[in-house]
Amino acid sequence: MMKRILVAYDGSDAAEKAFDFALGTVCPGAVQPDIIVFSVVQPPDAAAAGSAVEIVVNEMKRYYDGLLKALREKAAEKKVEVKTEVAVGHPAEEILKFAKEGYCDMIVVGQVGKSKVETWLLGSVSRRVVTYAPCTVVVVK
């Protein structure tokens, strides 16, 4: 039985599909797993000025707070309670850290359709999560 499901959420269409998938795992009348929607603010390059980085991070946190509020409302319509978290750092690292420390049973991530070259050059959050996760990972296309 799933007790804690972590949904990685960045506001993309793929992340929306991942969230909908997680909501779909909840069976009416059954014991509901904790669903945590987790967003990560990736700070700009370290070469940027300190106060500029702080401004960008704070703006992104506000942006995610608005998106996550809408998700909580969407879940409430289906009588599902979700928790939300926003972290700062590299997305894959923060997702993996939270999953491990939060004793998650499953991570649900959306896959953004990058080309093979983009994935090779930039890496892939979903690929890193699948490779290093301490639990089951579902990648939603």
C-alpha positions in Angstrom: 0.0 0.0 0.0 1.3 3.4 -0.9 1.6 5.8 2.1 3.4 8.7 0.5 3.5 9.8 -3.1 5.7 12.6 -4.2 4.7 14.5 -7.4 7.5 16.5 -9.0 5.8 19.6 -10.3 7.3 22.4 -12.5 4.1 23.8 -14.0 4.6 22.1 -17.4 2.0 20.0 -19.2 4.0 16.9 -18.3 3.8 17.9 -14.7 0.1 18.4 -14.9 -0.3 14.9 -16.3 1.9 13.5 -13.5 -0.3 15.3 -10.9 -3.5 13.9 -12.5 -2.0 10.4 -12.5 -1.2 10.7 -8.8 -4.8 11.9 -8.1 -6.0 8.9 -10.1 -4.3 6.5 -7.7 -6.6 7.5 -4.9 -9.5 5.1 -4.5 -12.7 6.6 -3.0 -13.4 5.1 0.4 -10.0 3.6 0.8 -7.2 4.8 3.0 -5.7 7.8 1.2 -2.0 8.1 0.7 -0.3 11.4 1.5 0.3 13.2 -1.8 3.0 15.8 -1.7 3.4 18.1 -4.7 7.0 19.2 -4.8 8.4 22.1 -6.8 12.0 23.2 -7.0 13.3 26.7 -7.7 16.6 26.4 -9.5 18.7 29.5 -8.7 20.4 31.3 -11.5 24.1 30.7 -12.2 26.3 31.2 -9.2 28.1 34.0 -11.0 25.0 36.3 -10.7 25.0 38.9 -8.0 23.8 37.8 -4.5 20.8 40.1 -4.2 19.7 39.4 -7.8 19.7 35.7 -7.1 17.6 36.2 -4.0 15.1 38.3 -6.0 14.7 35.7 -8.7 14.3 32.9 -6.1 11.7 34.8 -4.2 9.8 35.6 -7.4 9.9 31.9 -8.4 8.6 30.8 -5.0 5.7 33.2 -5.3 5.0 31.8 -8.8 5.0 28.2 -7.6 2.9 29.1 -4.5 0.2 30.3 -7.0 0.4 27.1 -9.1 0.4 24.9 -6.0 -2.7 26.7 -4.6 -4.5 25.9 -7.8 -3.5 22.2 -7.5 -4.7 22.0 -3.9 -8.1 23.4 -5.1 -8.3 20.9 -8.0 -7.6 18.0 -5.6 -10.1 19.3 -3.1 -12.8 19.1 -5.8 -12.1 15.4 -5.9 -12.1 15.2 -2.1 -8.3 14.6 -2.1 -6.0 16.5 0.2 -2.6 17.3 -1.1 0.4 18.9 0.6 2.8 21.2 -1.2 6.5 22.0 -0.8 8.9 24.3 -2.5 12.6 23.8 -2.3 15.6 25.7 -3.7 18.4 23.8 -5.6 18.9 21.5 -8.5 15.6 19.8 -9.3 16.7 16.1 -9.5 18.9 16.4 -6.3 16.1 18.1 -4.3 13.5 15.6 -5.5 15.7 12.7 -4.5 16.6 14.2 -1.2 13.0 14.9 -0.2 11.9 11.4 -1.3 14.6 9.8 0.8 14.1 12.0 3.9 10.3 12.0 3.5 10.1 8.2 3.3 8.2 8.3 0.0 6.9 5.1 -1.5 6.6 6.5 -5.0 7.7 9.5 -7.1 5.6 10.6 -10.0 7.4 12.8 -12.6 6.4 14.0 -16.0 8.7 13.6 -18.9 9.3 16.7 -21.0 10.0 15.7 -24.6 13.5 16.9 -25.2 15.6 15.7 -28.1 18.4 13.2 -27.5 21.0 16.0 -28.0 19.2 18.3 -25.5 19.0 15.4 -23.0 22.7 14.6 -23.4 23.7 18.3 -23.1 21.3 19.4 -20.3 20.6 16.1 -18.6 17.2 14.9 -17.7 15.5 15.3 -14.3 13.3 12.3 -14.8 16.3 10.1 -15.9 18.3 11.1 -12.8 15.3 10.5 -10.5 14.7 7.1 -12.1 18.4 6.2 -11.7 18.9 7.2 -8.1 15.5 7.1 -6.4 15.1 5.2 -3.2 11.6 4.1 -4.2 9.3 3.3 -7.2 9.3 6.0 -9.9 6.5 6.5 -12.4 7.4 8.6 -15.4 4.2 10.0 -17.1 4.5 10.9 -20.8 
